[in-house]
Amino acid sequence: MTTIGDISFWYADIGLPQTRRAPLPGDTTADICIIGAGYTGLWSAFYLKKADPSLRIVICEKTFAGFGASGRNGGWLTGGFAWNHDRYLATSTESAVRAMVQAMNGTVDEIIRVAEAEGISADILRTDELMVATTPAQLARCEAETAHRRHWGEDRVHMIGAGQTASRVNIPGVLGAMVVEGVARIQPAKLVRGLAQVVEAMGVTIHEETEVTALAPGRVTTHRGTVTAHTILRCTEGFTATLPGLKREWLPLNSAQIATEPLPPEVWAQIGWQGHEILGDFANAYCYCQRTREGRITVGARGVPYRFGSAIDTSGIPDPETIRRLTAILHTHFPAAKPYRIDHAWCGVIGVPRDWCATAGLDPVTRIGWAGGYVGVGVSTSNLSGRTLADLTLGRQTDLTRLPWVNRRVRKWEPEPLRWLGVHSMYGLYGMADRRETARRGPPSRLAKFGNWLTGR
């Protein structure tokens, strides 16, 4: 029987926390109060404590450390630049955007360095990213994306043909792939749990089951008491819409995954995938997959992409239609896996700004900082956010604080029902475009471009 929800498969793998950290016991003071004990909040606390061990840092977490996207994601540590370069260029310079690309690329080595130094075991395996194309339209996008990323300085990105791709992973009808070197596969819940233990050992206080009900300069109000702090860092990413007054700040976009039972050696002999590459495709409604350490396949994609009113899922429970779509993707790309059971299905949310570009910053007047809007590449981006927020909090002028995403703000999302209509129309058009491209075997469909225009993607 398939397990539905229960946060994620990654917690089924290691076990949900048996006990929770103590909630906030009442009013308290701190130098820095961080809202959210996911990757962003924990990395921020880590680098702040490394820079100044005397800092009093309190983290307020609604449920438990790693409850959100940090414990549910696809386990892709890529260092990739997933946003629109030109949008950053509009308020910056080409050299600054290139510096941000390189800073992102460097997050893979930095996270692995810290994990090794701090003894965090997270099934980290260095590998390549393989983005496959199975239709002429997908191949055109693959070639264009490869050229675009190389133009912006990512020399680690290159194309391979159908034969080379099939020799790596046997996907029916594959025409070629974009290869991104220097990435890694991880077990995301292990990483966030280990990072939480590390920052606690450094003297950071994490209060779980402590829901923030209001924030103002110097003051974080929870249902268990108030934290008075000189600096407040909002590190809530996809859950930002649940905070008072921030429902339209970033849109909580749903993403879902399934995990198969462990597949036997004879199935892997048919599939290949011996390099354990993290793997996706160039469909408009793309997927993301990994081969886990114990020989499962996980498949992720957008199911029902957005819940009306910026609502959040309940403990990672996806709807049946989403599970059906993910299973169809699994069986299309890996037909040898058809006879085998789907062990787990879950979902979560990622934060999407109105212009689909990530941001990190600190208001020098209110001393309230923020980071997020990662649009699905949060494993690596959160590390860069943590280092950037640490520098901004400490008043340092560094290469990181000069990057073009710093203190960048965009307009809010439209009120309902426009948000719901826009996002659902966009993904509906993506689906139509993919079906048309598959049936006609022609060039990229204009329907996807119209879908992007609807929401400014």
C-alpha positions in Angstrom: 0.0 0.0 0.0 1.3 3.5 -0.9 1.9 5.8 2.0 0.3 9.1 1.3 1.8 12.2 3.0 3.4 11.7 6.4 5.6 14.8 5.5 7.7 12.9 2.9 9.4 9.6 2.0 12.7 11.1 3.3 11.2 11.0 6.8 9.9 7.5 6.3 13.5 6.7 5.5 15.0 8.1 8.7 11.9 8.3 11.0 10.0 11.4 12.0 11.2 13.2 15.2 10.1 11.2 18.2 10.2 14.2 20.4 10.0 17.9 19.7 12.4 20.6 20.8 10.9 22.7 23.6 8.6 25.5 22.5 9.2 29.1 23.4 8.6 29.2 27.2 7.5 32.8 27.3 8.9 36.3 26.5 12.6 36.4 25.8 15.3 38.5 24.2 17.9 37.8 21.6 20.4 39.5 19.3 18.8 37.8 16.3 15.4 36.0 15.9 15.1 33.7 12.9 11.6 32.7 11.7 11.7 29.2 10.2 14.0 26.2 10.9 14.5 25.0 7.4 17.7 25.3 5.3 17.7 29.1 5.0 17.2 29.7 8.7 19.7 27.1 9.8 22.4 28.1 7.3 21.9 31.8 8.4 22.4 30.7 12.1 25.4 28.6 11.2 27.3 31.3 9.4 26.3 34.0 12.0 27.6 31.8 14.8 30.8 31.0 12.9 31.4 34.7 12.5 30.5 35.7 16.1 30.0 32.9 18.6 28.7 35.4 21.2 25.5 36.1 19.3 22.3 35.1 21.0 20.2 33.5 18.2 16.7 32.2 18.7 14.9 30.3 15.9 11.1 30.0 16.0 9.7 27.1 14.1 6.0 26.4 13.7 6.3 22.6 13.6 9.7 21.0 13.6 13.1 21.7 12.0 12.9 20.6 8.4 9.1 20.2 8.2 8.8 22.3 5.0 10.5 22.1 1.7 13.9 21.3 3.3 12.6 17.9 4.3 10.5 17.2 1.2 12.5 18.3 -1.9 13.9 16.2 -4.7 17.4 16.0 -3.3 19.0 18.0 -6.1 22.1 19.9 -5.0 22.9 21.7 -8.3 24.2 25.2 -7.7 22.2 26.1 -10.8 20.9 29.5 -11.8 17.2 28.9 -12.3 16.0 32.4 -12.8 15.9 35.0 -15.6 19.3 36.5 -16.0 18.0 39.6 -17.8 15.7 40.5 -14.9 18.7 40.8 -12.6 20.6 42.6 -15.4 17.9 45.3 -15.6 18.9 46.7 -12.2 22.6 45.6 -12.3 25.5 44.9 -14.6 26.5 41.9 -16.6 29.6 41.3 -14.5 27.4 41.3 -11.3 25.0 38.7 -12.8 28.0 36.6 -13.9 29.3 36.8 -10.3 25.9 35.6 -9.0 26.0 32.6 -11.4 29.5 31.7 -10.1 28.4 32.2 -6.5 25.5 29.8 -7.1 27.8 27.3 -8.8 30.0 27.4 -5.7 27.3 26.3 -3.3 27.7 22.6 -4.1 31.3 22.5 -2.9 30.5 24.7 0.1 27.6 22.5 1.3 29.7 19.4 0.9 32.6 21.0 2.7 30.5 21.9 5.7 28.8 18.5 5.8 32.2 16.8 5.9 33.6 19.2 8.4 30.6 19.0 10.7 30.0 15.3 10.4 26.6 15.5 8.6 25.8 12.3 6.8 23.2 13.0 4.1 23.8 10.4 1.4 25.7 13.0 -0.6 27.0 11.6 -3.9 28.8 13.8 -6.4 27.4 13.2 -9.9 26.1 15.0 -13.0 22.7 16.5 -13.8 21.1 15.0 -16.9 18.3 16.9 -18.5 16.9 14.7 -21.3 14.9 15.5 -24.5 12.5 13.0 -26.0 10.8 15.2 -28.7 12.2 17.6 -31.3 10.7 20.5 -29.4 12.3 19.4 -26.2 15.6 19.0 -28.0 15.3 22.6 -29.3 14.8 23.8 -25.7 17.7 21.7 -24.5 20.1 23.1 -27.1 18.9 26.7 -26.4 19.3 26.3 -22.6 22.8 24.8 -23.0 23.9 27.7 -25.2 22.3 30.3 -22.8 23.9 28.9 -19.7 27.3 28.7 -21.4 26.9 32.3 -22.5 26.5 33.3 -18.8 29.7 31.5 -17.8 28.6 27.9 -16.9 31.4 26.0 -18.7 30.3 22.9 -16.8 27.2 22.6 -19.0 27.3 20.8 -22.4 25.2 18.7 -24.8 25.4 15.0 -25.5 23.6 13.1 -28.3 21.1 10.3 -28.3 23.6 7.5 -28.1 25.6 8.9 -25.2 22.4 9.7 -23.3 21.0 6.2 -23.8 24.3 4.7 -22.6 23.8 6.6 -19.3 20.1 6.0 -18.8 17.8 4.0 -21.1 14.8 6.3 -21.6 12.6 5.4 -24.6 12.9 7.7 -27.5 15.6 9.9 -26.0 17.2 12.3 -28.5 19.9 14.0 -26.4 20.5 15.7 -23.1 22.0 18.7 -21.4 24.7 17.6 -18.9 25.6 19.8 -15.9 28.7 18.6 -14.2 29.7 19.2 -10.5 26.3 18.6 -8.9 25.3 16.1 -6.2 22.5 13.9 -5.0 21.4 14.2 -1.3 18.9 12.8 1.2 17.3 16.2 2.1 15.8 15.3 5.4 19.2 14.0 6.6 20.8 17.2 5.6 18.4 19.5 7.4 18.3 17.3 10.5 22.1 17.2 10.7 22.3 20.9 10.2 19.8 21.6 13.0 21.9 19.5 15.4 25.1 21.3 14.4 23.7 24.8 15.0 22.2 23.7 18.3 25.6 22.4 19.4 27.0 25.9 18.5 24.6 27.5 21.0 21.6 28.4 18.8 18.2 27.9 20.5 15.5 26.3 18.3 12.0 26.5 19.6 9.7 24.1 17.8 5.9 24.1 17.9 6.2 27.9 18.2 4.0 29.6 15.6 4.7 33.2 14.7 1.5 35.3 14.7 3.0 38.8 14.0 6.3 40.5 13.3 7.3 44.1 13.6 10.7 45.9 13.9 12.4 44.4 16.9 9.6 42.1 17.9 8.4 38.6 16.9 5.1 37.6 18.5 4.2 33.9 18.8 1.3 32.1 20.5 3.7 31.2 23.2 5.4 34.5 23.9 7.3 37.4 22.3 10.9 37.5 21.2 12.5 40.9 21.3 15.5 41.1 19.0 17.7 43.6 17.3 17.5 41.8 13.9 14.7 39.5 12.6 15.3 37.2 9.6 12.2 35.8 7.8 13.3 32.4 6.4 9.9 30.9 5.6 10.2 30.5 1.8 7.0 28.7 0.6 5.3 29.2 3.9 5.7 33.0 3.8 2.0 33.3 2.7 0.9 32.0 6.1 2.4 35.0 7.9 0.1 38.0 8.7 0.1 40.5 5.9 2.2 38.5 3.5 -0.3 36.3 1.7 0.5 37.9 -1.7 4.2 38.3 -1.1 5.3 35.0 -2.6 3.0 32.4 -4.1 3.2 28.9 -2.5 3.5 26.7 -5.6 2.8 23.0 -5.0 5.2 20.3 -6.1 4.8 16.5 -5.5 6.8 13.3 -5.6 6.5 9.6 -5.6 9.0 6.9 -4.6 9.0 3.3 -5.9 9.9 0.3 -3.8 13.6 -0.7 -4.2 14.1 -2.1 -7.7 15.9 -5.4 -8.3 19.2 -5.7 -10.1 17.7 -7.0 -13.3 15.5 -3.9 -13.6 18.6 -1.6 -13.1 20.3 -3.6 -15.8 17.6 -2.5 -18.2 17.5 1.1 -17.0 21.2 1.7 -16.6 21.6 4.9 -14.6 24.8 3.6 -13.1 26.1 7.1 -12.6 23.2 8.0 -10.2 22.7 11.3 -12.1 20.0 13.6 -10.9 17.6 13.5 -13.9 14.9 15.6 -15.4 13.4 16.4 -18.8 12.7 19.3 -21.1 8.9 19.0 -21.1 7.2 22.3 -20.4 5.7 20.7 -17.3 9.1 19.2 -16.5 9.9 16.4 -14.0 12.8 15.8 -11.6 14.1 12.4 -10.5 16.8 10.6 -8.6 18.0 7.1 -8.0 18.2 6.7 -4.2 21.0 5.0 -2.3 18.8 1.9 -1.8 17.8 1.6 -5.5 14.4 3.4 -5.6 13.3 5.9 -8.2 11.8 9.2 -7.0 9.8 11.3 -9.5 8.7 14.8 -8.9 6.6 17.3 -10.9 3.9 19.9 -10.6 0.6 18.2 -9.9 -2.2 20.5 -8.8 0.1 23.5 -8.9 -1.6 26.0 -6.6 -4.4 25.9 -3.9 -6.9 28.8 -3.9 -6.0 31.6 -1.4 -2.4 30.5 -1.1 -3.4 27.6 1.0 -0.8 25.1 2.2 -1.1 21.3 2.1 -1.8 19.1 5.1 1.3 17.2 6.2 2.4 16.6 2.6 -0.8 14.8 1.4 -1.1 15.0 -2.4 -4.4 14.5 -4.4 -5.0 11.2 -6.3 -4.8 12.9 -9.7 -1.3 14.2 -8.9 -0.2 10.7 -7.9 -1.6 9.3 -11.2 0.3 11.9 -13.3 3.6 11.2 -11.5 3.1 7.5 -12.0 2.5 8.1 -15.7 5.8 10.0 -15.9 7.6 7.2 -14.1 6.2 4.5 -16.5 6.9 6.6 -19.6 10.6 7.3 -18.8 11.2 3.9 -17.0 8.9 1.3 -18.4 10.9 -1.5 -16.6 9.6 -0.1 -13.3 5.9 -0.6 -14.2 5.4 -3.9 -12.3 6.8 -2.4 -9.1 4.9 -0.7 -6.2 4.8 3.0 -5.5 5.8 3.1 -1.8 5.2 6.7 -1.0 3.7 9.9 -2.4 4.0 13.4 -0.9 3.9 17.1 -1.7 5.1 20.5 -0.5 5.3 24.1 -1.5 8.0 26.3 -2.9 8.0 30.1 -2.8 7.5 32.0 -6.1 7.9 35.8 -6.4 5.9 37.7 -8.9 8.8 37.8 -11.4 10.0 34.2 -10.6 13.4 35.5 -9.4 14.9 34.8 -5.9 15.9 37.5 -3.5 17.7 38.1 -0.2 17.9 41.3 1.8 17.8 43.2 5.0 16.0 46.5 5.6 18.5 48.7 7.4 15.8 50.7 9.1 13.5 48.0 10.4 16.3 45.4 10.7 14.0 42.8 9.2 15.7 40.5 6.7 14.3 37.9 4.3 15.4 35.3 1.7 13.5 33.0 -0.6 11.6 32.8 -3.8 13.9 30.0 -4.9 11.5 28.5 -7.5 12.6 25.0 -6.9 16.4 25.2 -6.4 16.4 25.8 -2.7 18.9 23.2 -1.6 21.8 25.1 -3.0 20.3 28.6 -3.0 19.5 28.5 0.7 23.2 28.2 1.5 24.0 31.3 -0.5 21.1 33.0 1.3 22.5 32.0 4.7 25.9 33.4 4.0 24.4 36.6 2.5 22.1 37.2 5.4 24.9 36.7 7.8 27.0 39.3 6.1 24.1 41.8 5.8 23.2 41.3 9.5 26.8 41.9 10.6 27.1 45.0 8.4 29.8 43.6 6.2 30.4 44.8 2.7 31.4 41.7 0.8 31.2 40.2 -2.7 28.0 38.4 -1.6 26.2 41.6 -0.4 26.9 43.2 -3.8 25.2 40.5 -5.8 22.2 41.7 -7.8 19.6 39.7 -5.9 20.3 41.5 -2.6 17.6 43.9 -1.4 15.7 43.3 -4.6 11.9 43.7 -4.3 9.1 43.0 -6.7 5.4 43.7 -6.7 3.0 41.4 -5.0 0.8 38.8 -6.6 -2.7 39.7 -7.7 -5.6 39.1 -5.4 -7.8 36.0 -5.8 -9.3 34.7 -8.0 -6.7 36.1 -10.4 -3.8 34.2 -8.7 -5.5 30.9 -9.0 -6.7 31.5 -12.6 -3.3 32.6 -13.8 -1.3 29.8 -12.3 -3.8 27.1 -13.3 -4.1 28.5 -16.8 -0.3 28.5 -17.2 0.1 24.9 -16.2 -2.9 23.9 -18.3 -1.3 25.5 -21.3 2.0 23.7 -20.5 0.1 20.4 -20.6 -1.5 21.2 -23.9 1.8 22.3 -25.3 3.5 19.0 -24.2 0.7 16.9 -25.8 0.9 18.9 -29.0 4.7 18.6 -29.2 4.5 14.9 -28.6 1.8 14.3 -31.2 3.1 16.5 -34.0 6.9 16.0 -33.4 7.3 19.6 -34.4 8.9 22.7 -33.0 8.2 24.2 -29.5 4.5 25.0 -29.1 3.6 28.7 -28.7 1.1 27.7 -26.0 3.8 27.4 -23.4 5.1 30.9 -24.2 1.6 32.2 -23.7 1.4 30.4 -20.4 4.7 32.1 -19.3 3.3 35.5 -20.3 0.2 35.0 -18.2 2.2 34.9 -14.9 5.4 36.7 -15.9 7.5 33.6 -15.7 
